[in-house]
Amino acid sequence: MIQKPKGTKDLLPNESYKWQEAENKVKKVLESYNFKEIRVPVFEHTELFQRGVGETTDVVQKEMYTFDDKGGRSITLRPEGTAGVVRAFLENGMGSMPSPIKLWYNMGMYRYENVQKGRLREFHQIGAELIGSSSYLADVEVILLGKSMFDSLNIPNIKLTINSIGCPKCRGEYQKVLKEFIGKNLDEYCDTCKTRFEKNPMRILDCKEKRCKELNVGAPMMIDYLCDECKEHFENVKSMLNSANVNFEIDARIVRGLDYYTKTVFEFIDEKSGLTVLGGGRYDGLVEEFGGQHTPAVGFATGVERLMEMYNENNPESEDKKPDLYILAIGEAENKKSLELTNLLRKDGLIIEKDIFERSFKAQMKYADKIGAKNLVVIGENELNSNTAKIKNMSTGEEKEISLNYNDIKSYFINK
């Protein structure tokens, strides 16, 4: 038997309804902030991620699914959403639209990672990108959006941590000091960190190797080297979050794993597990990096698999949708009537089931019970001749005589 590839997961019907429930709640929150959905290709030219995500990141160096297509072009399955969204923003002339542009997505991503709980090679992210505003108010808007999503999902014990990693202006001075600190023990760092030393030493602070983490203890922090502009921006973000009564902690160790971030970065952390469940920040240089005009932006992404683990823990009472009505019919004429009613009622958004196996009366009754049908109508010869039948509430046993006319059956559900 052929099995699914390592790092992938089948989402079965007994789980997918819960995903839909959570996704619909998140969608309502995103729409309340006036974010519009965007969908971009599952694969892009590899250069997009090399330039956007950064050649010194783990994503580009170790995790991307990259291959040559039949035309010899290097193609990569998207490992994250922001680069593709910004490419679409530029390619489709969205910069001429009223600013800011507010976009959200819910898409599959692909990274060749070590498979563990909550982390797969095919995974899903819900993300939001606010493009066009350099104001600290945009940072706060996006952070509040993230918080609102967790509130809508009834997920408690989420801690917000924030940091500033400056801009290219102040980062240059900081990197000199950081290189002095790291350079003393560079030989002891892993090979990946050694390759990052010249190009982007800040990436070394994001290394997950135990020895590198130990060597990084006591390293100078970017937050202590901010220029006046970045310092003022960060102070304004903190002040506005305080005025909105949003609790947060400053974590100078947050650098995020992607090269495009500038100034504000933030993470929402599950206090129970200590894992980051949503992360993001400002990326003012990415549009320009892709050939556009300087366009500030800020956004975030959350992994849906990990989000769903938390949602399931805190919302155990959710139930799969059950059929509103099972129409039991035996005989050709009776089945024609059943088909007529089924088609009309389904158009009204009701969940209707009927027999498609030519089962016996007893077998249909048993099936209706197994699938949890809320109501049952039996159409036999007598019911067809009189155009009346009894509709039975399967949970209470209560029965009510009703006309077999479509409008009368529809009224029964409207008036319940």
N, C-alpha and C positions, 0 to 999 in steps of 0.2 A: 504493500500500500504506500502510495506517495504521500509524504507528510509535508506540512508547511515548513518553510525555511526557518532556521534559528533566528530568534529575535522578532518574530511576527506573531500575531494573535488573531484568532477567529473571534469576532464579536457576534455571539449567538442571540437569537430573539429574546431570551430571558434576561439579557444584559442591554441590548440595544434600546429597549424602551426607556431604560433609566438614563442612558446617554441622551436620548432625544429630550427627555424631561429636563435634564440639567442644561443642555444646549439651548433649549427654548427660553429658559429663565435668563441665561447669560445674554442671549440675543435681545431680549426685551430691555435689559440694562444698557447694552451698547446702543440700541436705537434711541433710548431716552436721552443719551448724550449726543444724539444726531450723528453717530458713526454709520457709514454705509459699507455694505459687504463688497469685497473684491475677491476674485478668484484668478490665480495666475498659474502658468504651466507647472506640471510636476517636474519637468527637467528644464535646465537652462544651459547656456554656454558656460563652461567651467570658469572662464575668466571673470564672470560676474561675481562668483563667490570668492575667488582669489583676491580680487580688488576690493570687494565689499566687506566680506567677513574678515579677511586679513590672512596673508600667507604664513604668519607666525603662530596662528591659533591652532589649537588641537583639532578643531573642526576641519580645517583645510589640510593640515599636515597628516592627520591620522584617520579621520572618520568619514570622509566623503565617498559616495558611490560614484566613481568617475569611469567613463568608458568612451571609446571612439565609435561614432556612428558609421554607417555604411559610406558616408561621404568623407570620412577621415576627420570629422570635427570632434573635438573633445567636449563631451556632454556630461553633466552632473545632475543626479537626482537632488532636488532641493533639500538641504540640511536644515534650513531655517527660512522664515518668511519675509523678513524685512528687505533683503536684497532684491528679491523678485518684485515686491510691491513698489519699491523705489524705481526699479527699471520700468515697470508699467506706468508709473506716474510720469516719468520723463517721455517714454516712447509714445504715449497717448496724449501728450500736451495738456496734462491736468493742471500744470502750473498756471494756465490762463483762466482756470475756474476760480470762483470766489474763495478766498483764503480765510481760514486754514482748510486744508483737505483732511477730512476725518475718515479713515478707512479701517475696516476690521476683516478678519479672515478666520476660517476654521478649516485647516488643511492637514493632510498627511505629510510627514517629513521623514527623511531617511539618513541615518548615520550608522556607520559600522562601529558600534560600541560594545563594551563588555556588557552582556545581558545580565540584568539584575532586577529586583523588585521595583516596579514603577519605571523602568528604563528599558526600552525595546529598540530594535534597529529600524522598524517601521513604527512611528508614533505619530501623535496628532498634537497640534498646537492651535490654541485660540489666541490671536494677537490683535493689537490695535496700534495704528500709526497715525499720529497727528502731524501733518506736514505744513510748514509755512510760518510758524510763530517762534520767535526767539525768546519770548517773555517767560519769566518764571511761572506765570499763571498757567501756561500750557503744561509745564511739568506737573503742577498741582492738579490740574484737570485730569491728566492721565493717571496719576497716583490715586485720586479719588475714584476714578472709574474702576481701577483694579479692586479697591476696597469694596465698592458697591457690588461687584461681581460675587465676592465671597459672602457678603451679607445676603444677597439674593438666594444663594445656595445653602444658607443656614450652616455655614462652616465657621465654627468659633476657633479661638486660640490661634489666630494668625497674627504674627508680629511683623510690623513694617520696619525695615532698616534702610537707611539712605546714606549716600556718600557723594562727594564730588571728586571727579578725576581730572578736573581742569580742562584747559583748551591747549592747542598746540603751542601757544605763546608761553604759558607757565610750565607746561609739561617738559619742555626742553631743559630748563634749569633743574627740575626735579630729577630727570633721567641721569644727569651728570652725577648727582649725589647718590642716586640708587646704584649706578654702575660702580661707583667707588666702594659702596658697601658690599655688593655681590662679588666684585672683582677679587676681593681678598680670598674668597673661597671658591672661585669659579671652577677649579679642577674637581671639586667634590659634588658639583651639581650633575644632574642627568644630562645625557647627550642632547635632548631636545632643548633644555634650558640653555645649554652652551650655544646652540645655534641662534637662540633668541637674544643673546646678550648684546650684540651690536645693533640689530634691527629694531627690536622692541623689548627692552629689559623689563617693562611693566608686566609682560606676559609671564615672566618667571614667577611673579607673585601669585599667579593663578594656577601654578603647577600642583598636581594632586599627588606627586611622589612624596612618600613619607620623609625621606632624607632632605629633599628640597624644602619641604615645609619647615623642618627643623632649622635649616640654614637661613630661612627667611625671617625667623623670630628676631624682632628688634629692628627690622628694616625700616628706613624712613618712609613716611606716608605722604601721598600726594596732597592730602588735605592741608598739610602744613606748609605747602609751597604754592598755594593758589595765588594768582594775580588778583588785583583789586576787583576787576570785573567779575571773575569767577567767584570770588569771595562774596561779593554783594549779591550775585545771583543765588548762591546757596543760602545765604542768610534770609533772603526773601522767600525762598521755598520753605524754609523751616518756620518762618513767621506765619506764613499763610496756612500751613498745616496746623499750626497751633491754634490759629483763629478758627479753623474748621473743627477743632476738638479731635484731631486725629493723632493718636499716640504713635510715636516713632522713636527709634534709636539710631544714633550715628554709628556706623561701622566703617572705619577707615580702611578695612581690608577688602571691601567690595571693589573689584575692578571689572567684573563681568568678563565673559569668555570670548567676546568678539571685539575686533579692533575699531569698529566704527563709533564706539561710544565717546562722548565728550560731556563735561560738566556733570550734571545730576545723573546718578545711577541709583537704582533701588531694587530691593528684593522683599517679597512677602514670604515669610518663613513659617512653616508648621511647627509650633512650639512643642508638639508631642514627639515628632520624629527628628526635628532639627533640620529638615530638608527644605530647600527653596522650592516653592510651588509656583511662583510667578516672579519674573525678573525683567527689568528694562532700564531705560534711561534715554538721555538726549543723544542725538547723533547729527550734529550740525554740518558735518563735512561730507556726508555720504552722497547726496545728490550731486555735489560738485565733483566728487571722485568719479562718478559715472558720466561726466561730461556736461552736466547741467549748470545753471547759475547757482551761486551760493544760496541754499535754501535750508533753514533750520528745521529740525524735526525732533519728535520725541515719541517713544512707543514702548510696548512691552509684549511679552508672550508668556503663555502658561501651558504646561503639558497636560493634555486632557486625561491621559491615563492616570497620572498621579492625582489630578483633581477629582476624578471619579472615585478613586479609593476613599478619599475624604468625604465626598458627597454621600457615598453609600453608608459610611459609618455614622453619619449624622442625620440621614433621612431614611431609616429602615422601613418606614410605614408606606412608602411608595408602592403602588401596585401596577402591574401591567394592565393595559386596557382590555376589557373583556367584551365579547359581543353584546350589543344592546338587545338583540333579538335573534332567536333561532326559529326559522320557519320550517316546520316538519310537514312534509307532503309525500303522499304515495299515490302513484297513478299519473298518467300522461297529462290529463286536463288539470289535475291538482298541481303538478309540477310547473305547468305553464303559468298558472296563477301565482305560484310561489316566485317564479322567475320575474314576472311583471312587478310584483311588490318589492322584491329584493333590489332590482335595478333602480326603482324610483326612490326608495328609502336610502340607498347608499349615496345618491346624489345630494341628499340632505345632510350628509356627513355622519349618518348613523353607521355603526358597525353591524352588519347583517350577515348571518351564516345560513346556508341551506345545504341540503344533501346533494352530493355530486357522485355518490357511489351506488345509488339505487339500493340503499340499505333498507332493512325491515323497520317497522315502527319501533320495536324494542331497541334495535341497534342505534337508531337515530336519537332516541331518548337518552340512551347511555352516553352517546357522543356529546349531546348538548350539555349534559351535566359535567362531563370531563373538561370541556373547554370553558366552563364557567359562564355560560350564557345567562344574562340577567333576566331575560323574559323568553317565553315560549308560546308560539301559536301553532296549532295543529290544523292543517287543511286536509280534510277528508271529503268523501262524496257528499255527506250531509251538509258540511260547512260550505262547500262549493255551491250546492243547490240553494241554500238559504242566504248565501252571501254574508253569513255571520259566523264568528268563531269566538272562542274564549282565549284571552291572553293571560298567561300565568306568570306571576312574579316568582322566579325560581328561589329566591331567598326567603320570602315570607309565605309562599304557597297561595297567596291571594289570587283569585281569578276574577276577570271582568269580561262580560260579553261585549263584543265590539264588531262593527261592520268590517268587512274585508275590503272596503274602499280605501284607497291610498290615503286620502285626506283624513279619514277617521283614525287610521293607525298612526299617522304622523302627529295628529293632535294628542294622542295618548302620550307620546314622548314629550311633546312641548309642555303639556300641562302637569307633568310629573314633578 
